[in-house]
Each structure stands twice: as structure tokens, then as C-alpha cells.
Amino acid sequence: MKTLLTSLLLLMAASPVWAQPGKAASYKTQQTIPAVQLVSWNKQPFFSNKVQSAGKTLVLVYFSPTCSHCLEFTENLTGKLKQFKNVQFLFVSAYSVEEIKTFAITRGLTKMPNFTVGQDPEFKLGGFYELKEIPSIFVYGKNGKLKKSFDSKVKMEDLIASANE
């Protein structure tokens, strides 16, 4: 975990989002998902702001494929999927596409139509969300506006309630 935090701090320091203090948007000032180009687990490019379908809630999870908390969160989440009504999930990581792919396949996320899994190669979303820990979870309402954010200590019941409001 210490190595992960060091890696994230290095990525943030090198990220263009952090290069202009005071000028970069963040989730605190911009209530919608920014247009950041990501790379799917199967190496196809897509934009973060195009994942959410009209009329659906989006739960964005910034994770690490090597993090035990992320693994536990994902297992808890997938075990309670039936409790999420009309919800899409976007799992994003700054790790390599191969590590993300392995995580997604072994957790069955690639077979779930309401899951999109991708890489944030330049840590732009990570910078936008001002990540301090992972997983970090962001719930966007059906209107595309941020409703709630959670840190790694989220209770699944609270996430389900927020996603289903």
C-alpha cells in the first residue's frame, strides 16, 4: 500500500492537471464527469463522460488492481449487484492495461454489461478527483451531476442507498 501511495503521488506530481494550480477543475468545482480519454481493458479508447447512459446512475470507482481494499470492495459490490437499480459502473485505474484486464476478467467484470473498466494513462481523472486513497467512489445521478463521494471505508448499504436515490 505504501508503494501504491508513493506511485500515486509521483503520478500526481507529473500530471498536467496539477501543473497549473488554481486553474485545474476538480470534482469540487465541476459537478459533471470531465471528458478524459481512457483506455478500456481490451485496449479501446473511450471518454469518461460518455459512459453514463441517459436515465441511469453512474458509480465511478477509482481503484488499483493490486489493492486488497479494492479487491474486497469489488467482491462486496458484485455480491450485491441485484440491490443496485438502473446503475452503471465505471472502474478506472492508473495501472497498466494488462493489470486492469487481469483484475476485470478474474472478477467477472468483463461479462457484466453494466460495467466499464479502463485505464487512466495520464492520471487525469485521478488528479480531477484529488485522490487521497483508493478505492474512491463517486456517484453521479441520472442528471449527470455528482451526488456523493465515498472513500475506501464506504459501507455498501450507504453506497446502495446513494446510487438508488
C-alpha positions as CSV (number, residue, x, y, z in Angstrom):
1,M,0.0,0.0,0.0
2,K,2.9,2.3,0.8
3,T,4.3,1.7,-2.7
4,L,0.9,2.5,-4.2
5,L,0.6,5.8,-2.4
6,T,4.2,6.7,-3.5
7,S,3.3,5.8,-7.1
8,L,0.1,7.9,-7.0
9,L,2.0,10.9,-5.5
10,L,4.6,10.6,-8.3
11,L,1.9,10.4,-11.0
12,M,0.1,13.4,-9.5
13,A,3.3,15.5,-9.5
14,A,3.9,14.7,-13.1
15,S,0.3,15.1,-14.2
16,P,-0.6,18.2,-16.3
17,V,-3.8,18.5,-14.2
18,W,-1.6,19.5,-11.2
19,A,0.8,21.7,-13.3
20,Q,-1.4,24.7,-13.1
21,P,-2.6,25.3,-9.5
22,G,-5.8,27.1,-9.2
23,K,-6.7,26.6,-12.9
24,A,-7.4,22.9,-13.0
25,A,-11.0,21.8,-12.5
26,S,-11.8,19.3,-9.8
27,Y,-14.8,17.3,-8.7
28,K,-15.4,20.0,-6.1
29,T,-15.9,22.8,-8.7
30,Q,-17.2,20.8,-11.7
31,Q,-20.2,18.6,-10.9
32,T,-20.1,16.6,-14.1
33,I,-17.6,14.0,-15.2
34,P,-14.8,15.6,-17.3
35,A,-14.0,14.4,-20.9
36,V,-10.9,12.4,-20.2
37,Q,-9.7,9.8,-22.7
38,L,-9.4,6.4,-21.1
39,V,-8.3,3.0,-22.5
40,S,-10.6,0.0,-21.9
41,W,-9.3,-3.3,-20.6
42,N,-9.5,-4.5,-24.3
43,K,-7.3,-1.5,-25.4
44,Q,-10.1,0.5,-27.0
45,P,-10.1,4.3,-26.3
46,F,-13.2,5.9,-24.8
47,F,-14.1,9.1,-23.0
48,S,-15.1,9.1,-19.3
49,N,-18.0,11.5,-19.9
50,K,-19.6,9.2,-22.5
51,V,-20.1,6.1,-20.2
52,Q,-23.2,7.2,-18.4
53,S,-26.4,6.4,-20.3
54,A,-29.4,8.7,-20.1
55,G,-31.7,7.9,-17.1
56,K,-29.0,5.8,-15.3
57,T,-27.0,6.5,-12.2
58,L,-23.2,6.1,-12.7
59,V,-20.9,4.8,-9.9
60,L,-17.3,5.7,-10.7
61,V,-14.7,3.7,-8.8
62,Y,-11.1,4.7,-8.9
63,F,-9.1,1.6,-7.9
64,S,-5.9,-0.3,-8.0
65,P,-5.8,-3.9,-9.3
66,T,-3.2,-4.7,-6.6
67,C,-5.0,-3.2,-3.6
68,S,-6.6,-5.6,-1.1
69,H,-9.2,-3.0,-0.1
70,C,-10.2,-2.6,-3.8
71,L,-10.5,-6.4,-4.2
72,E,-12.7,-6.6,-1.1
73,F,-14.8,-3.7,-2.2
74,T,-15.3,-5.2,-5.6
75,E,-16.3,-8.6,-4.2
76,N,-18.8,-6.9,-1.8
77,L,-20.2,-4.8,-4.7
78,T,-20.6,-7.7,-7.2
79,G,-22.2,-9.8,-4.4
80,K,-24.9,-7.1,-4.0
81,L,-25.4,-6.1,-7.6
82,K,-29.1,-7.0,-7.5
83,Q,-29.6,-4.3,-5.0
84,F,-28.4,-1.6,-7.4
85,K,-31.3,-0.5,-9.6
86,N,-30.6,1.1,-13.0
87,V,-26.9,1.7,-12.2
88,Q,-23.8,1.6,-14.4
89,F,-20.3,1.2,-13.0
90,L,-17.1,2.7,-14.3
91,F,-13.9,1.2,-12.8
92,V,-10.8,3.3,-13.5
93,S,-7.2,2.8,-12.6
94,A,-3.8,4.3,-13.5
95,Y,-2.2,0.9,-13.6
96,S,-1.3,-0.9,-16.8
97,V,-4.0,-2.2,-19.1
98,E,-2.7,-5.7,-18.6
99,E,-3.1,-5.5,-14.8
100,I,-6.5,-3.9,-15.2
101,K,-7.6,-6.6,-17.7
102,T,-6.5,-9.4,-15.3
103,F,-8.4,-7.8,-12.4
104,A,-11.5,-7.3,-14.6
105,I,-11.5,-10.8,-16.0
106,T,-10.8,-12.6,-12.7
107,R,-13.6,-10.6,-11.0
108,G,-16.1,-11.3,-13.9
109,L,-16.5,-7.6,-14.6
110,T,-15.9,-8.0,-18.4
111,K,-19.0,-10.2,-18.6
112,M,-21.3,-7.7,-16.9
113,P,-23.0,-5.3,-19.3
114,N,-23.3,-2.5,-16.8
115,F,-19.5,-2.4,-16.1
116,T,-16.9,-0.4,-18.0
117,V,-13.3,-0.9,-16.9
118,G,-10.5,1.3,-18.1
119,Q,-7.1,2.8,-17.6
120,D,-6.4,6.5,-16.9
121,P,-3.0,6.5,-18.6
122,E,-2.1,10.1,-17.6
123,F,-3.8,10.1,-14.2
124,K,-6.1,13.0,-15.4
125,L,-9.2,11.6,-13.6
126,G,-7.1,10.8,-10.6
127,G,-6.0,14.4,-10.5
128,F,-9.5,15.7,-11.1
129,Y,-10.8,13.6,-8.1
130,E,-7.8,14.7,-5.9
131,L,-7.4,11.1,-4.8
132,K,-6.1,10.5,-1.3
133,E,-6.9,6.9,-1.1
134,I,-8.3,4.0,-3.1
135,P,-10.8,2.9,-3.8
136,S,-12.5,6.2,-4.1
137,I,-16.1,6.1,-5.2
138,F,-18.2,8.9,-6.9
139,V,-21.9,8.6,-7.5
140,Y,-23.4,10.6,-10.4
141,G,-27.2,11.0,-10.5
142,K,-29.4,10.3,-13.6
143,N,-28.9,14.0,-14.5
144,G,-25.1,13.5,-14.7
145,K,-24.4,15.6,-11.6
146,L,-22.2,14.4,-8.7
147,K,-24.4,13.3,-5.8
148,K,-22.0,11.8,-3.4
149,S,-18.4,10.7,-2.9
150,F,-17.1,8.0,-0.7
151,D,-13.7,6.8,0.5
152,S,-12.4,3.3,0.9
153,K,-14.3,2.9,4.2
154,V,-17.7,3.1,2.5
155,K,-20.5,0.9,3.8
156,M,-22.1,-1.0,1.0
157,E,-25.6,-0.1,2.3
158,D,-24.7,3.6,2.1
159,L,-23.5,3.2,-1.5
160,I,-26.6,1.3,-2.5
161,A,-28.8,3.9,-0.9
162,S,-27.0,6.8,-2.7
163,A,-27.0,5.0,-6.1
164,N,-30.7,4.2,-5.8
165,E,-31.9,7.6,-4.7
